[in-house]
Amino acid sequence: MLLIENLSEKQLQDVRIACSYLFTPELARDDEFVINLDIASIKNALEEKEKRYDPALHPDEAEEMLLKRKERFIKIKQSYETLMPYMFEEEEKVLEKEEIELEEEKIVLEKEEIIFEQDTRESRIIAVGGAKGGIGKSMFATNLGIYLSSLGKQTVLVDLDLGGPNLHLYLGEWFLKYNINDYLSKNVPSISDIMISTKYGPDLVGGGSSQLGSANIHFSRKLKLLRAIKQIDADYIIIDLGADTSYNIIDFFLAADHGIVLTTCDPASYLDAYNLIKVALFRKLNRIFGPESELRKYKNHDLLWIIKEATMPGNGNKGKVIGDLIERVKKELPKGLPLIEHVLETFRPGLVVNMISENDNVSEVVNRVQDVSQRMLTVAVDYLGSIDYQSDIKRSAQDLVPVISRDPKGNLSECIRDVLSAIAL
């Protein structure tokens, strides 16, 4: 929340001008809107504007149009930089609250005799995400789980689509007696108590629709859920994520051993795919010393501030976001460079292109995502494979019988086998 009464006339004018670029002139004049500004809304506004005006995302346009986009893009970035300093104090308070909540959760877990750090056995967690709806994430996650189960692997599907959980439907389950809300509300003692067997092979942890769907799920409860998922006794755990880039979704994506980003050849889809990759990396960097991070014991406030300045205010107009961060750390805080390098080395998302038609140019889509990720983020995105638009998949969406269950040796099975081979599973 922004207390405008504490701002000078000049500061308030700057805030309104920034809001007019990031949002609309009408909203910029609305005191209630300005007062209720928060980090999430500002970041979401920037992400939407980036898709439209970032020249790097429109390489094939005429030079005149690219120049216009660049001029507008600079104004948008400057507006973001104007607003974010007012939000830093709020962000620090949130982080402090998360630390307190985590410590409280540790105490509760110890009282309940729950092992906090140790998994029951080694599991491979695969998260399936994509920042756009209607691209087949749940369908892909379902058939991926069924394929692994058909190989004799103990597989569990977990529905973490916060906006609208429906994974159970794709597995032929119309009603769930228990879901994740029951575990978070302590109506059941263990996540295994809400897990059910399905007729198609994998077990299922069904998603909730109210508490888990809230954007304000407590950080400590989120960590509790993630640790519970990691403790599930299974060979593979497949997480189906929602179609957005909220902190909840991103944290679930980052907690997986393998993060798969699904896209189609539709420009809006692969731009959203890149945005998910970018937001996930920025979140991973900003949480480098968070209580959930393996690097938390190396906490360095100076390094954290440099990261915040590089990722939150944005410097994309310089052409190399993470490259600038690396150069600044080398110059100002060289002892922090190995930590940044560790984050970059351990962040390796995979890309799957879905719903391909005969007129689609898959290699062009893959090259664009890989190129902009390398240039702007210094991140290599692995291309895992593609899936044709098949009549069987459309039929499956209608009768809710998984494609691989209907045709175990069909085209989709071959595509999923290739994807798993690409990530060495």
N, C-alpha and C positions, 0 to 999 in steps of 0.2 A: 504494500500500500504506500502511496506517495502522499505525504502531507504537504499539500501545496501552500498552506498558510505559512510554512517555514521557508518558502522560496522567495527570493527577491523578484521584483518585477521582470528583470532581465532573464533570470533563470526560468521563470514560468513561461516567458515568451519563447525561449529556446526549447523548452519541453514541448510546447504546443506545435512549434514548427517541425520538430522531430516526429511528433505523432502524426502530423499531416502527411509526411512522407511514408511512414511505416504503416499507417492505418488509413484514415481519410480525414479531410479538413473538417467534416462535420463532427467526427469523434474528437478531434483535437480541441474543439471549442466546448466540448461537454465536460464540465468540472467533475461529474461523478465518474465518467470514464477515466479521466486522468488520475483521479485519486485512487482508483482501483487497479491501476497498472501493476503488473507483476512480471517476474522474469519469464515465466512460461509464455505469457501472451506476447511479450516483446520478441522472444526467440522464435515463436511460431510465425509471427508477422514477418520477421526477417527471412525465414526459410521460404515462405510463400513468395516474397518479393525476389529472392535469389533465383528461384525457378524461372521467373519472368524476365529478369534484367541482367543476370550474370552473363557477361559475354562468353565466358568459357563454356557455357552450356549451349551456346548457339553458334558453333564454329562455321557453319555453312552459310550464314547470312551475309548480305552485302556490307561492305565496309561502312557505308553511311549509317545503316541501321545499327551495326555494332557500336559505332561511336555514340549514337543516341542512347543505346542500352548502357554503355559504360558511364556516361555522364549521370544518368539516373541512378545507376548502381552505386556510384561514389556518394551521391546524396543520401541514399538509403543507408549505406555503411556509416556515414557521418552521423546520421540520425540515431542509429543503433548505439554508436559510441557516446552520444550525448545522453541517452537515457540510462544506459547500463550502470554508470557510476552511482546513480541514485539507488540502484538495486543491489549493489554489492553488500551493503550493510545487512539488508534483508537476507541475502544468500548466506552470509556468515552466521546469522542467527539460526537459520534453518539447519545448517551443518552442525552447529553446537547442539541443537535440539536432537538431531539424529544421533549424535554421540551419546547423549544422555539416555535416549530411548534404547540404544543398543546395550548400554551397560545395565539398564533395568531389565532388558530381555535376557541378558546373560544370567542375572541373578535368578530370574524365574526359571530358566532352563535348568540351572544347577539344582534348584529346589525340586524340579520335576524329574531329576536324574536323567536328563537327556544329554547324550554326548554331543558337545558343541562343535568340535573341530573334526572329528573322525567320521568318515563314511563307513557304512557297513561293509561295502566291498567296492572294488573298482567298477565304475560305470562310465559309459561313453554317452554324453548328453549332446543331442543335436537339436538346435533351435531353428525353426523355420519362420522367417519373418519377411516382411515386404510392406513398405509404407503406403500401399494403395490397396483398397478393397477390390474384390471381384477378380483376383488374378490366380485363384486356385490354391491358396496356401493350405487350407484345411484338407482339401482333396489330396494334395501332394503329401502332407504329413500323414494322413490316414494310410495311404497306399505304401508309403515308406515304412511305416510301422508294420503293416501286414506282410510286406516283403521280407523284412528282417525276421519276423515271427515264423514265416514259412521255412526259413533256414534253420530253424531250431533254436533261435536266439530268444531268450526271455526279454520281451519288449513291453514297455509301458508308454502309452500316449498320455500327455498332460495338456489339458486345454487351458492356456493362459491368454486367450483372447479376451481382454478386459472389456471390450465394447459389446460383444455379443457371442458368448460361447455356444458353439453348435457342433463341436467335434463328435459328440455322442450320437448325433443323428447320422453322420457318415458311417458310423459303426453299427447302425441298426438298433440303437438304444433310444427309445422315445421318451423315457422317464428315468430320472436319476433320484434315488432316495436321498443320497448325500452328495454334496459337492465341496469345493474348496472352502466356501464360506463356513461350512460346519467345522472344518479343521481350524481355520483362523479364529473362529468364535469359541473354540475349545468344547464344542458339542461332542466331539470325538477326540480321543487322546492321541491318535496317530494318523498320519496321512494314509497309511495302509488300510485304515478302517473305512475310507471313502473310495478305495480302489475296487473296481469290479472287473470281472472277466467278460470278454465279449466273444460272440460266436465266430468272429473272423480271425481270432488269434491273439492279438495284443490285449493287455490289460489297459484299463482306462481310469484316469483321474479326471473327473468332470469339473468344468469351470462353473463359478458362481456368476450371478448377474447383478448383485447389488453391492455388497461390501468390496469384493475384489474389483468390481467395475469402477469404484470410486477412484478419482485421480489423486485423492489425498490418503491413500493407504499408507499407514505408518511405515516408516523406513525399517524399524526393527521387526515388524511383522512380515515385511517383504523378505528380509534376511532369514527369518525363521522359515518361511515357505521355501526359499531357495535351498536352505540346508536340508529341509525335510525331503525335497525332491532328490538332492544328491545322495541321500541315505537310502533311497528306494533300492531294494534288492533286485537288480535287473542287469542284463547285459547291455541294453540300450534304452535310453529314455528320450523320447521325441517330444519336444515342446512346440505347440502351435501357438503363435503369437498374433496379436491384433494388428490392425492396419493403421498404425500411427507411430509417432516417434516420441511418445511420452517417456518420462524417466522410468516408469514401471516397465514398459515394454523393452526399453533399451537395456535396463539392468538385467532383465531375464535373458536377453540376447547375449549379453557379455558374460553371463555366468556359464554359458554352454561351452563344451569342449570344441564344438564345431558350429559356426553360425552360417546358415544358408540364407541368402537373400534371393527371394523369388521376384521375377519381373516378367513382363511380356515385351513385345517389340513396340508397344504403344509408347510414344515419347513421354507422356505423363507418368507412365509406369516406371521407365528406366531412370527418369529424373528423380522420382521418389526413391528408387533403389539406391541411387548415389547419395541422396540426402540421408537415408537411414545409415549408410556406411559412415558418412561424415559425422552425423550426430553421435553415433555410437563411439567413434574414435574420440571425439571431443569429450564425451562423458567419461570414457575410460581415463583420459588424461586428467580431467578435473577431479576424478575420484582416485587418483594415484595413491593418495595417502589415507583414503577412507577406511573406516573400521572393517570393511569387507575385503580390503585389498591385501595381497601378500606383501606389498611394499610399505605397509603402514608404519613399520618400525624405523623406516628411514625418513620419517616426516621432516620436511624442510619448508618453512613458510615462505621463504624467498622464492624457491622454485615453484611453489604452488601459485604464487602471485604472478610470476612470469607466464605460467600456463594460462591463468585466467585472462590476463591481458591479451595473450595471443589468440585465444579461442573465443572468448565471450564478446569483447568489443569488435573483433573481426578485423582482419587486414587483407581480405581476399582480393582487394583491388591491386595489391602488389604482385599478385600472380602466383604466390607460393606460400600458403598459410603455414603448414607445418615446417617447411623449409626455413621460413623466417624464425620460427620458434627454436629450431635446432641451432641456427646461427647465433641467436641471442643467448641461448644457454651456454654455448661454447665460449662466448665472449665474456659474459657476466658471471656465470656460475658453472664452470666446467665440471665440477665434481657431481653435478646433477645430470650430466649428459648420459651416463650409463643407465639411469632410471628411465629417461625419455626413450632411449634406444630399446630398453626392455619392453616398454609398453608397445612400441611400434612393431617389434619382432614377434610379440605374442598376439598381435591383432591381425588375423588373416581370414577375412570373410570369403565365402564362396558364392558364386553367382550361378543361378539356374534360370534359364529362359523358358517360360511356359507358354502354352497355347500358340504354337507357331503355325502359321499358314504358309502355303506354297509361295506367296509373294513377299514374305518377310525376309529381311537380310539380318540374320542372327549375328554374323561376325561383325557387322557395323555397330550393332547395339553393344556387344561385348567390348569391342575396341573403345567405344566412347566411354563406357563406365570405367574400364581399366585405365584409360589414358588420363581422364580427369582425376581419378583417385590417386594415380601416381604423381601427377603434376601438383595437385593442390594439397594432398594429404601425405605424400610419400608412402603410400600403402599399395601393396600388390594385392589385387583381387583375383582369386583363382576362378577360372571358368570351369564349372563342374559338369555342364551338359545342358541339353535342351529336350523339351517334350513337345511333340507335335499336337496340334489340335485334333483330337480323335473323337469319333462319334460315340465310342464306348464311354468316354469321360463325360460327355454331355448326358448320355443315358444314365450314368451313375449318379449325376447330380439330381436327376429327376426321381429315380426309384431308390436311391440311397443304398445301392448294393455296390461295394467297392470294386473297381475295375479289376484289380489283381485277383480278387476272390472269384470273379466271374471267368477270368482268362489268365491263369497263373503264368503262362508262357507267352503272353502277348507283347505288344510293342511297349506298353508302359513298364512292364517288368524289366525289359531290356534297358530302357532309359534309366530307371532307378538303379539297376545294377551298375550302369556306367557312372552314375553320380557317386555311388558308394565306393567304387573303385578309385575315383578321382580324389576322394578324401581318405583313401587308404584304409577303408573299413572292410 
